[in-house]
Amino acid sequence: MTRGTFVVLASGRGTNFQAIIDRVNAGYINASCTALITDNPEAYAIKRAENAGIPAEIVPYHSFPDKNRYEDALLAVLARFHPDLVVLAGYMRLLGERIVDAYLGKMINIHPSLLPAFQGLHAQRQALMYGTKIAGCTVHFVTKDMDAGPVIIQRAVPVLEDDDEESLSDRILVEEHQAFSDAIRLFFEKRLVIEGRRVRILPYT
């Protein structure tokens, strides 16, 4: 059987990217990461890709005159790798409808809240300001609406009395590392079925 492939889009440190490639190397995910694509030439994720022997493609957002031109270039890079799955791991740009439509049902994202709560930036700060007692992370399929696609996996963490944004973020990040790998594994095991807003996880056969 041909092994599936995925690419990762990341903009920063790449801790989720590292967790994913570690689990690929451990045999937990039966697929190959064929590229890292980043909009940020300074992203530390590039170094992680180099260390893992994974090609890093830099498509610097600010070198293009507008978002459409940037996404033309991004689509061209994605097409070269022809991935079965596109993984947004700390990719800090909203993708336009052309890219979302091209990979609908084949693109996933992780967000540091229990969606639909606290969409957008600084979700951990939003949770603390709201006073919620439980926070967490969500892996979801990407749609044209921000942080609104069908939910694959959610992991919860308690909000502690002495939490600040950093401590809560760190605790959520531990869950992100596992949840993201679990979702990718389920995708390549062909156990995810999208039914409207719901994602059904099929049992092992």
Backbone as CSV, one residue per row, in Angstrom:
resi,resn,N_x,N_y,N_z,CA_x,CA_y,CA_z,C_x,C_y,C_z
1,MET,0.847,-1.198,0.000,0.000,0.000,0.000,0.881,1.246,0.000
2,THR,0.542,2.234,-0.830,1.296,3.477,-0.890,1.093,4.268,0.393
3,ARG,2.180,4.734,0.942,2.115,5.497,2.185,1.615,6.900,1.897
4,GLY,0.694,7.395,2.730,0.152,8.734,2.549,1.176,9.806,2.851
5,THR,0.902,11.003,2.355,1.818,12.124,2.575,1.059,13.336,3.077
6,PHE,1.755,14.152,3.844,1.183,15.420,4.293,2.268,16.487,4.321
7,VAL,1.829,17.725,4.222,2.722,18.872,4.406,2.227,19.667,5.603
8,VAL,3.162,20.368,6.233,2.842,21.188,7.397,3.097,22.646,7.060
9,LEU,2.133,23.497,7.382,2.311,24.944,7.292,2.492,25.491,8.703
10,ALA,3.570,26.232,8.927,3.846,26.797,10.241,4.480,28.169,10.073
11,SER,4.291,29.011,11.079,4.809,30.382,11.011,5.828,30.716,12.091
12,GLY,5.960,29.849,13.101,6.773,30.244,14.247,7.678,29.157,14.775
13,ARG,7.539,28.867,16.077,8.468,27.953,16.762,8.403,26.533,16.222
14,GLY,7.219,26.094,15.851,7.088,24.755,15.283,7.068,23.640,16.305
15,THR,6.561,23.892,17.523,6.544,22.821,18.524,5.556,21.718,18.140
16,ASN,4.420,22.091,17.588,3.488,21.062,17.115,4.076,20.302,15.929
17,PHE,4.744,20.994,15.048,5.429,20.355,13.921,6.427,19.325,14.429
18,GLN,7.203,19.692,15.450,8.190,18.770,16.017,7.513,17.545,16.618
19,ALA,6.430,17.770,17.364,5.714,16.646,17.968,5.177,15.698,16.905
20,ILE,4.709,16.259,15.804,4.162,15.429,14.715,5.257,14.598,14.067
21,ILE,6.390,15.221,13.738,7.436,14.454,13.052,8.064,13.430,14.003
22,ASP,8.093,13.740,15.291,8.577,12.739,16.256,7.691,11.497,16.243
23,ARG,6.392,11.707,16.126,5.469,10.571,16.131,5.453,9.837,14.793
24,VAL,5.749,10.553,13.727,5.964,9.862,12.445,7.181,8.952,12.567
25,ASN,8.260,9.487,13.108,9.500,8.714,13.234,9.329,7.521,14.175
26,ALA,8.430,7.654,15.149,8.184,6.569,16.095,7.229,5.516,15.541
27,GLY,6.672,5.760,14.350,5.748,4.826,13.745,4.311,4.992,14.188
28,TYR,4.034,6.038,14.983,2.668,6.249,15.464,1.754,6.735,14.343
29,ILE,2.305,7.539,13.427,1.566,8.039,12.269,2.121,7.337,11.031
30,ASN,1.260,6.621,10.327,1.697,5.875,9.149,1.547,6.748,7.900
31,ALA,2.379,7.772,7.833,2.386,8.694,6.699,3.712,9.435,6.725
32,SER,4.033,10.094,5.624,5.292,10.826,5.513,5.032,12.325,5.421
33,CYS,5.795,13.079,6.200,5.768,14.538,6.064,6.760,14.903,4.974
34,THR,6.259,15.425,3.872,7.111,15.670,2.708,7.610,17.102,2.599
35,ALA,7.051,18.005,3.418,7.539,19.392,3.366,7.008,20.199,4.532
36,LEU,7.807,21.171,4.930,7.349,22.282,5.762,7.232,23.493,4.845
37,ILE,6.124,24.190,4.941,5.933,25.430,4.187,5.698,26.548,5.192
38,THR,6.432,27.634,5.057,6.281,28.734,5.998,6.213,30.073,5.273
39,ASP,5.467,30.980,5.867,5.381,32.351,5.359,6.432,33.248,5.999
40,ASN,7.182,32.713,6.977,8.091,33.506,7.795,9.523,32.990,7.652
41,PRO,10.403,33.748,6.977,11.786,33.292,6.790,12.552,33.106,8.094
42,GLU,12.052,33.704,9.196,12.728,33.604,10.486,12.140,32.505,11.379
43,ALA,11.196,31.756,10.897,10.527,30.750,11.721,11.510,29.679,12.174
44,TYR,11.475,29.345,13.472,12.351,28.293,13.984,11.947,26.922,13.440
45,ALA,10.713,26.827,12.982,10.262,25.577,12.372,11.150,25.167,11.202
46,ILE,11.775,26.125,10.535,12.673,25.816,9.413,13.851,24.973,9.907
47,LYS,14.407,25.362,11.044,15.514,24.613,11.630,15.075,23.201,12.004
48,ARG,13.876,23.072,12.526,13.360,21.746,12.879,13.241,20.868,11.630
49,ALA,12.779,21.463,10.541,12.667,20.711,9.289,14.044,20.266,8.800
50,GLU,15.009,21.169,8.849,16.364,20.821,8.421,16.917,19.677,9.250
51,ASN,16.708,19.724,10.566,17.212,18.675,11.447,16.572,17.318,11.143
52,ALA,15.330,17.358,10.652,14.597,16.120,10.368,14.767,15.654,8.923
53,GLY,15.502,16.415,8.125,15.680,16.063,6.724,14.439,16.278,5.876
54,ILE,13.611,17.220,6.297,12.372,17.523,5.577,12.563,18.823,4.798
55,PRO,12.233,18.852,3.510,12.385,20.095,2.739,11.577,21.239,3.353
56,ALA,12.190,22.406,3.414,11.503,23.603,3.912,11.315,24.571,2.750
57,GLU,10.069,24.919,2.495,9.727,25.852,1.427,9.290,27.169,2.061
58,ILE,10.014,28.235,1.743,9.699,29.553,2.303,8.956,30.368,1.253
59,VAL,7.723,30.747,1.600,6.912,31.597,0.728,6.632,32.866,1.528
60,PRO,7.564,33.823,1.512,7.471,34.974,2.423,6.325,35.911,2.058
61,TYR,5.398,36.035,2.962,4.168,36.796,2.701,4.475,38.226,2.263
62,HIS,5.407,38.869,2.929,5.636,40.294,2.680,6.406,40.582,1.397
63,SER,6.800,39.534,0.695,7.465,39.766,-0.597,6.472,39.829,-1.756
64,PHE,5.191,39.669,-1.447,4.152,39.714,-2.479,3.327,40.989,-2.341
65,PRO,2.831,41.523,-3.458,2.106,42.797,-3.402,0.747,42.702,-2.720
66,ASP,0.147,41.517,-2.707,-1.153,41.376,-2.068,-1.383,39.908,-1.719
67,LYS,-2.481,39.664,-0.995,-2.765,38.311,-0.526,-3.013,37.354,-1.686
68,ASN,-3.655,37.823,-2.749,-3.947,36.954,-3.891,-2.665,36.424,-4.530
69,ARG,-1.671,37.302,-4.675,-0.403,36.872,-5.277,0.311,35.878,-4.358
70,TYR,0.255,36.163,-3.069,0.852,35.231,-2.106,0.196,33.861,-2.208
71,GLU,-1.118,33.836,-2.271,-1.816,32.549,-2.306,-1.635,31.842,-3.644
72,ASP,-1.420,32.587,-4.721,-1.047,31.956,-5.991,0.241,31.147,-5.809
73,ALA,1.215,31.776,-5.163,2.502,31.110,-4.948,2.353,29.929,-3.998
74,LEU,1.550,30.103,-2.956,1.342,29.028,-1.991,0.650,27.831,-2.639
75,LEU,-0.349,28.104,-3.455,-1.034,27.030,-4.176,-0.074,26.274,-5.094
76,ALA,0.831,27.004,-5.729,1.793,26.369,-6.637,2.728,25.438,-5.868
77,VAL,3.159,25.883,-4.679,4.031,25.035,-3.860,3.276,23.800,-3.384
78,LEU,2.063,23.983,-2.908,1.261,22.844,-2.467,1.050,21.844,-3.605
79,ALA,0.789,22.354,-4.786,0.540,21.477,-5.931,1.764,20.633,-6.272
80,ARG,2.952,21.178,-6.064,4.177,20.417,-6.353,4.298,19.181,-5.473
81,PHE,3.835,19.296,-4.231,3.953,18.176,-3.294,2.736,17.255,-3.336
82,HIS,1.627,17.735,-3.855,0.419,16.924,-4.017,0.105,16.132,-2.738
83,PRO,-0.065,16.819,-1.609,-0.258,16.100,-0.343,-1.661,15.525,-0.204
84,ASP,-1.753,14.432,0.522,-3.061,13.888,0.886,-3.717,14.727,1.975
85,LEU,-2.888,15.393,2.779,-3.383,16.195,3.905,-2.499,17.418,4.075
86,VAL,-3.127,18.551,4.382,-2.409,19.785,4.717,-2.660,20.074,6.196
87,VAL,-1.590,20.244,6.953,-1.668,20.417,8.400,-1.226,21.840,8.754
88,LEU,-2.130,22.610,9.339,-1.810,23.971,9.777,-1.398,23.913,11.242
89,ALA,-0.094,24.037,11.484,0.444,23.888,12.841,1.089,25.209,13.267
90,GLY,0.251,26.106,13.765,0.761,27.424,14.120,1.005,28.286,12.896
91,TYR,0.183,28.101,11.894,0.231,28.948,10.689,-0.679,30.139,10.947
92,MET,-0.099,31.336,10.919,-0.775,32.504,11.478,-1.471,33.386,10.444
93,ARG,-1.874,32.792,9.328,-2.601,33.568,8.318,-3.902,32.868,7.958
94,LEU,-4.930,33.676,7.740,-6.195,33.129,7.271,-6.076,32.797,5.792
95,LEU,-6.431,31.593,5.434,-6.343,31.181,4.043,-7.603,31.581,3.281
96,GLY,-7.423,31.967,2.039,-8.545,32.357,1.200,-9.332,31.158,0.707
97,GLU,-10.487,31.442,0.127,-11.409,30.376,-0.275,-10.824,29.469,-1.353
98,ARG,-9.964,29.987,-2.210,-9.404,29.133,-3.271,-8.603,27.977,-2.676
99,ILE,-7.784,28.283,-1.681,-6.970,27.235,-1.059,-7.848,26.314,-0.229
100,VAL,-8.774,26.893,0.533,-9.662,26.072,1.358,-10.474,25.127,0.484
101,ASP,-11.008,25.639,-0.620,-11.807,24.799,-1.517,-10.961,23.694,-2.149
102,ALA,-9.708,24.013,-2.469,-8.834,23.033,-3.116,-8.524,21.857,-2.197
103,TYR,-8.531,22.110,-0.877,-8.168,21.062,0.085,-9.280,20.816,1.107
104,LEU,-10.503,21.076,0.713,-11.628,20.876,1.620,-11.713,19.398,2.026
105,GLY,-11.785,19.172,3.325,-11.786,17.808,3.834,-10.406,17.189,3.902
106,LYS,-9.384,17.951,3.477,-8.010,17.462,3.476,-7.063,18.459,4.131
107,MET,-7.619,19.347,4.952,-6.819,20.343,5.648,-7.315,20.451,7.080
108,ILE,-6.379,20.351,8.040,-6.759,20.437,9.451,-5.936,21.505,10.163
109,ASN,-6.508,22.006,11.238,-5.900,23.074,12.026,-6.058,22.732,13.495
110,ILE,-5.194,23.301,14.323,-5.365,23.182,15.769,-5.518,24.574,16.356
111,HIS,-6.407,24.680,17.356,-6.697,25.964,17.984,-6.686,25.778,19.499
112,PRO,-6.072,26.700,20.241,-5.929,26.516,21.693,-7.154,26.942,22.509
113,SER,-8.304,26.414,22.127,-9.510,26.584,22.937,-10.460,25.440,22.610
114,LEU,-11.492,25.327,23.419,-12.546,24.352,23.143,-13.585,25.044,22.267
115,LEU,-13.353,24.997,20.967,-14.263,25.666,20.039,-15.685,25.126,20.209
116,PRO,-16.697,25.987,20.017,-16.643,27.320,19.406,-16.267,28.461,20.349
117,ALA,-15.864,28.171,21.568,-15.453,29.243,22.483,-14.097,29.810,22.068
118,PHE,-13.961,31.123,22.189,-12.677,31.824,22.091,-11.965,31.577,20.766
119,GLN,-12.639,31.952,19.694,-12.042,31.870,18.371,-11.033,32.998,18.195
120,GLY,-10.189,32.861,17.181,-9.261,33.933,16.844,-8.014,33.941,17.702
121,LEU,-7.333,35.088,17.705,-6.055,35.219,18.394,-6.217,35.251,19.910
122,HIS,-5.148,34.849,20.587,-5.045,34.950,22.051,-6.203,34.242,22.756
123,ALA,-6.475,33.023,22.319,-7.593,32.274,22.895,-7.387,32.019,24.388
124,GLN,-6.145,31.764,24.792,-5.882,31.511,26.206,-6.162,32.760,27.040
125,ARG,-5.768,33.907,26.519,-6.045,35.177,27.214,-7.553,35.419,27.296
126,GLN,-8.251,35.108,26.206,-9.709,35.256,26.221,-10.339,34.383,27.301
127,ALA,-9.847,33.143,27.427,-10.395,32.226,28.424,-10.190,32.761,29.835
128,LEU,-9.001,33.305,30.095,-8.709,33.848,31.423,-9.556,35.084,31.714
129,MET,-9.706,35.937,30.730,-10.499,37.151,30.919,-11.972,36.826,31.146
130,TYR,-12.437,35.775,30.498,-13.835,35.372,30.653,-14.084,34.719,32.007
131,GLY,-13.027,34.124,32.559,-13.171,33.463,33.845,-13.606,32.014,33.756
132,THR,-13.411,31.396,32.591,-13.815,30.004,32.445,-12.974,29.102,33.336
133,LYS,-13.538,27.984,33.738,-12.846,27.036,34.615,-12.165,25.911,33.843
134,ILE,-12.530,25.757,32.572,-11.961,24.710,31.722,-11.546,25.337,30.395
135,ALA,-10.353,25.010,29.949,-9.869,25.438,28.637,-9.425,24.184,27.887
136,GLY,-8.685,24.374,26.799,-8.238,23.194,26.077,-7.862,23.510,24.645
137,CYS,-7.921,22.487,23.797,-7.560,22.651,22.395,-8.527,21.866,21.518
138,THR,-8.585,22.261,20.261,-9.468,21.634,19.278,-8.714,21.410,17.975
139,VAL,-8.773,20.195,17.454,-8.315,19.923,16.094,-9.563,19.850,15.216
140,HIS,-9.556,20.599,14.123,-10.749,20.653,13.273,-10.375,20.730,11.805
141,PHE,-11.296,20.317,10.970,-11.132,20.521,9.535,-11.280,22.014,9.238
142,VAL,-10.552,22.481,8.240,-10.565,23.902,7.875,-11.670,24.169,6.873
143,THR,-12.439,25.228,7.152,-13.442,25.741,6.216,-13.168,27.221,5.998
144,LYS,-14.003,27.851,5.191,-13.757,29.267,4.875,-13.972,30.187,6.074
145,ASP,-14.699,29.721,7.082,-14.919,30.534,8.277,-13.861,30.214,9.328
146,MET,-13.317,31.249,9.953,-12.207,31.089,10.890,-12.592,30.237,12.094
147,ASP,-11.784,29.218,12.360,-11.949,28.372,13.557,-13.371,27.829,13.675
148,ALA,-13.950,27.453,12.554,-15.364,27.053,12.574,-15.629,25.723,11.873
149,GLY,-14.585,25.010,11.476,-14.787,23.764,10.758,-15.170,22.616,11.674
150,PRO,-15.613,21.493,11.100,-16.031,20.333,11.888,-14.924,19.848,12.826
151,VAL,-15.315,19.577,14.060,-14.362,19.218,15.120,-13.981,17.748,15.019
152,ILE,-12.673,17.481,15.075,-12.158,16.108,15.055,-11.894,15.616,16.476
153,ILE,-11.095,16.372,17.217,-10.692,15.999,18.582,-10.655,17.246,19.441
154,GLN,-11.073,17.111,20.694,-10.895,18.170,21.680,-10.273,17.577,22.945
155,ARG,-9.399,18.350,23.566,-8.789,17.957,24.834,-8.957,19.111,25.814
156,ALA,-9.376,18.791,27.032,-9.645,19.813,28.041,-8.556,19.838,29.103
157,VAL,-8.312,21.034,29.641,-7.433,21.205,30.798,-8.123,22.139,31.785
158,PRO,-7.894,21.966,33.081,-8.472,22.897,34.042,-7.750,24.236,34.006
159,VAL,-8.482,25.293,34.288,-7.875,26.601,34.488,-7.641,26.752,35.987
160,LEU,-6.384,26.892,36.379,-6.031,26.955,37.791,-6.142,28.378,38.327
161,GLU,-6.294,28.485,39.623,-6.522,29.797,40.242,-5.369,30.772,39.990
162,ASP,-4.153,30.245,39.906,-2.989,31.129,39.738,-2.485,31.170,38.299
163,ASP,-3.290,30.688,37.353,-2.858,30.686,35.958,-2.686,32.095,35.414
164,ASP,-1.657,32.254,34.594,-1.569,33.409,33.706,-1.575,32.870,32.276
165,GLU,-1.460,33.759,31.306,-1.566,33.326,29.914,-0.483,32.311,29.555
166,GLU,0.724,32.522,30.068,1.825,31.625,29.731,1.629,30.230,30.327
167,SER,1.262,30.169,31.594,1.115,28.859,32.238,-0.044,28.072,31.634
168,LEU,-1.148,28.756,31.336,-2.277,28.073,30.703,-1.903,27.609,29.302
169,SER,-1.209,28.457,28.559,-0.785,28.088,27.202,0.111,26.863,27.223
170,ASP,1.036,26.816,28.182,1.955,25.684,28.267,1.205,24.378,28.541
171,ARG,0.209,24.443,29.413,-0.532,23.237,29.758,-1.405,22.770,28.587
172,ILE,-1.985,23.724,27.872,-2.765,23.378,26.677,-1.859,22.789,25.603
173,LEU,-0.648,23.322,25.475,0.268,22.872,24.429,0.614,21.390,24.576
174,VAL,0.730,20.919,25.796,0.985,19.491,26.021,-0.128,18.648,25.378
175,GLU,-1.369,19.101,25.552,-2.503,18.374,24.965,-2.540,18.532,23.450
176,GLU,-2.136,19.704,22.954,-2.090,19.919,21.506,-1.177,18.897,20.837
177,HIS,-0.016,18.668,21.437,0.968,17.778,20.820,0.406,16.370,20.619
178,GLN,-0.379,15.899,21.574,-0.958,14.567,21.430,-2.185,14.581,20.515
179,ALA,-3.057,15.573,20.708,-4.308,15.610,19.937,-4.047,15.744,18.437
180,PHE,-3.074,16.563,18.062,-2.788,16.770,16.646,-2.313,15.462,15.997
181,SER,-1.394,14.781,16.680,-0.905,13.509,16.142,-2.025,12.480,16.056
182,ASP,-2.897,12.463,17.053,-4.029,11.531,17.024,-4.913,11.796,15.807
183,ALA,-5.181,13.067,15.541,-6.054,13.422,14.418,-5.424,13.031,13.077
184,ILE,-4.132,13.277,12.942,-3.444,12.913,11.696,-3.459,11.396,11.513
185,ARG,-3.219,10.688,12.600,-3.263,9.223,12.523,-4.647,8.739,12.081
186,LEU,-5.686,9.287,12.681,-7.051,8.894,12.310,-7.338,9.184,10.840
187,PHE,-6.849,10.325,10.359,-7.064,10.677,8.951,-6.454,9.625,8.042
188,PHE,-5.222,9.233,8.308,-4.549,8.284,7.424,-5.016,6.855,7.641
189,GLU,-5.678,6.604,8.737,-6.338,5.315,8.919,-7.719,5.294,8.268
190,LYS,-8.077,6.434,7.648,-9.371,6.582,6.957,-10.539,6.327,7.915
191,ARG,-10.396,6.844,9.125,-11.422,6.632,10.137,-12.239,7.897,10.426
192,LEU,-12.023,8.964,9.663,-12.760,10.211,9.862,-13.794,10.389,8.758
193,VAL,-15.041,10.569,9.152,-16.125,10.790,8.199,-16.827,12.088,8.573
194,ILE,-16.847,13.040,7.650,-17.507,14.323,7.901,-18.972,14.201,7.531
195,GLU,-19.828,14.474,8.499,-21.280,14.448,8.286,-21.840,15.795,8.727
196,GLY,-21.860,16.750,7.789,-22.294,18.101,8.148,-21.308,18.726,9.108
197,ARG,-21.800,19.118,10.290,-20.937,19.723,11.289,-20.213,18.673,12.131
198,ARG,-20.604,17.448,11.997,-20.068,16.394,12.856,-18.985,15.607,12.138
199,VAL,-17.942,15.236,12.887,-16.960,14.290,12.382,-17.139,12.991,13.155
200,ARG,-17.459,11.933,12.425,-17.631,10.629,13.043,-16.305,9.882,12.952
201,ILE,-15.884,9.293,14.068,-14.652,8.499,14.112,-15.028,7.033,14.046
202,LEU,-14.654,6.395,12.949,-15.017,5.008,12.741,-14.182,4.108,13.648
203,PRO,-14.764,3.001,14.109,-13.991,2.050,14.907,-13.022,1.287,14.017
204,TYR,-12.034,0.665,14.642,-11.152,-0.225,13.895,-11.961,-1.401,13.357
205,THR,-11.640,-1.825,12.151,-12.342,-2.981,11.571,-11.475,-4.232,11.661
